[in-house]
Amino acid sequence: MQTVHIHPNYKDQKEAILAFINGFESQGEYVTKGERNVIKSFDLNGEKINIKSFRVPKTFNSFVYKFIRPSKAKRSFEYAERLLSFGIKTPFPIAYFENHTALGLKESYYVSAHIDYDFDFRALIHDPLFENRRYILEQFAEFCFQLHENNVNFLDHSPGNTLIVQDGKEYEFYLIDLNRMKFEAMDLEKRMENLKRLWLSKLMIHIISKRYAELANKELHEVQDVLLKYSQAFKRKINRKKYLKKKYLKKKK
C-alpha cells in the first residue's frame, strides 16, 4: 500500500517522480549518504530536484508512524509548506511518498527542489576570517528572530541545517532537515535555547545577541547572558559524551 502526495504545481510530473522513487536504489546522484538517510538528486525535465529516503523504522516506530504520528517525510512536506507561508525560506516541497504494510510504515521519501547554495552556517564557525562574517551573522540573527516571531521552534537548529545563498550584498537563509519542529509561542529563554546547537563562539554569541536584542527591544545583556548559558551547557554536554565514549573505547581495548 502506498501513499502518494504531490504538490499541485507538480501534478503533471507525477509519473516521472514516481519513476525516480521506484528506481531510487539504482538511479540518481548522491547528495549525502548517511547511515540513517540518503539524499539523491534527479533531473526532472530540466529542473534539479532532491529526494530524501528515510531509514526504514524499526517495528515500534513503524507502527507509530502509520497509526499515531505523521512520518518524517510527511512532516517535512507539511512543515516546509508552513514555513513558506510565513515567508521563511526552505527548498520548495514537491511531494512525499510512503510505503505501508498492514502493520506499519516501511519506506518513505521526501521530494524537494534543489538549492544551489554558496555555503552553510558551518563555514562561519570554522573560519573566523570569513568574508562579511559579522554582517552575515547579523542577518542570521534577523532570520532567527523571524522564525521565533512566527512561533517556529526548529528543534534541529544545527550548523549544517541552514544553507546560505548570497544575493548581491544580501544573504538568504534556507532551512533543511525539517522533520523535527514545533509551532509554539516562545519566551526569551526558549528562543535562546533554540540556538544552543549552533556551536557559537563567544564573539558569534555577542554579534547575534546584539542584533537580536535590537529587534526584540531588549538590553544586550538580557539576550547575551541567556544564549551564552545554553550554548555553553550544550557544548559541555557534547564534550562530556565524547570524553566518556573515548574513555570507554580505550578501556575496551
N, C-alpha and C positions, 0 to 999 in steps of 0.2 A: 504494500500500500504506500502511495506517495502523495505528499503534499507539495503542490507547486503554486507559488505566489509570485507574480511578476508585476512590476510597476506598469501602470497604463502606458507610459511612454515607450515601453519595450514589448508590448503585447505582440506586435507583428514579428518580433525576433525570437519568439518562444521556442520554435523548433531548433534554431541554431544554438540557443543557450542550453536547451535540454541535451543536445548532442555533445556539448562540452562537458556537461555533468556526467553523462553516461560514459564518456571516454576520458574522464579526468585522470585516471591512473597512467594512461599512455600518451596523452596529448598535453599541449600547453608548455610554457616555460616557467621554471621555478622562480618565484619571487623570494619566498622563505620556505625552508624545510625544517620544521621543528619536530620535537619528539611528540608533541600533542597535536599540533595543527600544521597544515600545509597550505600555502598560497601559491597559485599559478596564474599566469597572465595568458589571455587569449585575444585573438583578433576577431572582433565582431563587426564584420562588414566595414572595416577601416577604422573602427574605434577599439582602443585597447581597454580591456576590462580585466578585473581580478576576480578570481573565485577562491574562496577560503573553504577548505574542507576541515571540519572539526573532527577530532578524535571520536571514535565510536564510544559512547559512555558505557560504564560498567552496569551490571544488572540493576542495581538500585536506582542510579541516576537515569538509566534508560526508562524505567517506569515513571520516574518523577517528570522527566521531560516530555512524556507522552500524555500523562493524565493530570499532572498537578501544576507544573511550571512551564512557561514557554521555553523552547530550545534556544541555545545560544545563537543559532542562525536567525531565528525569528526575532529575537530581541535585538540583534544587530541591525536588522532591517527597520524595525519599528522605531528604535532609538535614533537611527540616522534620519528618518523622516521627521521625528520630533525636533532634533537639533536644527535641521534645515528650516523648520517653521519658526524657530527663534532667531534665524539669521546667523547661526553658528555653523561654520564650515566643516564638512566631512565629505569623503568621497560619495558621490550620488548612489543611493541604494537602488539596485536594478531588480534583484529577485532573491528569494530564498527557497530552498528545497529540503524536504525531509523524507527519509525512507523509514517506514514503521513496520514492525511485526504486530501481532495481536497483543504482545506483552510490553512493547516499549519502542523507544526511538533507536534507530541504528545510525546510518549515515546522514549527515546534514551539511548543507553548503550555503554560504552567503556570497552573493554576486554584487559587485560594486564597480563603479567607474574607476579607472586608473588615474592616479595623480602623479604628474611629473614634478616632484618637489625638489628643492635645492639642497636642503639639509634637514635633519631633525633636531629636536631640542638637545640631544646628547652632545652635539657639536659645540654648543655653548658651554657645556660643563667641562669638556676635555681641553678646550682651547681658550684660556683667559684672554688671549690677544685676538680673538675672532673679530673680524671687521664689523663695526657698528654694534658690538655686543651689548653695550649699555642701552642703546636705543631699542634694540630688538627685545631686550628684557623688559623695558618699559611698555612696549607694545604688547608683550606677552602678559604683563600684569593687567592691561586693559582687557585682553581676551579672557583671562581668568575671572575678572570682575563681571564681564558679560555672562559667563557661564553661571556664576553664583547668583547674579541678579535674576536669572531665568530659572532659578531653583534646580540647576543641574549639578548633581553630586557625582562626578566621574570617578568611580572607585579605582580604576586602573590608570590614574593620572601619573604615569611614569614617563621618564625621558624619551623612550622610543615610541610613545603613542601620540606625540604631537609632531606632525610634519609641517615644515615651514617653506613657503613659496615667496620668493622675492618679486615684488611687483613695483619696479622703479625704485623709489626711496622708501616704499612701504613694504610691510611683511604680512602675509596672510597665514593663519594657523588652522590646520586641519586635524581633527581628532580621528583616530583609528582605534580598532580593537574595542568596540563599543558595548560588548555584551554584559558588562558589569557597570550598572549605572542606577542611581536613584534620583527621583524627581521630588525634591522636598525643600522647604524653607530652611535656610542655614544661617545661624548666628556667626559671629566672627570666629569663635573657637572652631566650629565645624568647617568654616571656609578655609582657615589656615591649615587645619588638619588634612584637608583635601589636597594640599600642595606638598605634603611631607615626603612623598615618594620621589620627588623630582631631584633629590640628591644635590641640593643647592649649597654653594659655598656661602660664607658669611657675607661676602661682597654681593653675591647674587641676591641673597635674602634682603639686604639693605636696599638694593635698587628696586626690586619687585615690591617690597613693603612700602617704600616711599611713594611710588606711583599709585599703588592700591589704596593707601591711606588718603591720598588726594581725592580719588574717585569716591571713596566711602565716607568722606568728610570726617576722618579720624585723625588723631595725632599719630605721628610716625611710630613712636614707641609702643602704642597700643597694638598696632599690627605687627611690627617687627618682633616684639617680645614673644608673641604667641606663635608666629611662624618659626622662629628660632627654636622655641621649646619643642614643637612637634617634629621639626626637621632633625634636631639632634637626637631626640628619643628614637626616631626611626633608624637613624644611622647606627646608634648603639645596639639596637635590636638585631639588625642585619649583621653587623660586625661580630657580635657575640655568637650568632648562629654559625658564621664562617669559622670562628675560632674553635667552637665545640666540634664542628664537623672535621676540621683539620686534626684536632686532638684525638678524635675517635679513630680516624683513618690511620694515624701514626701508631696508636695503641694496638690497632688490629694487625698491623704489620709485625 
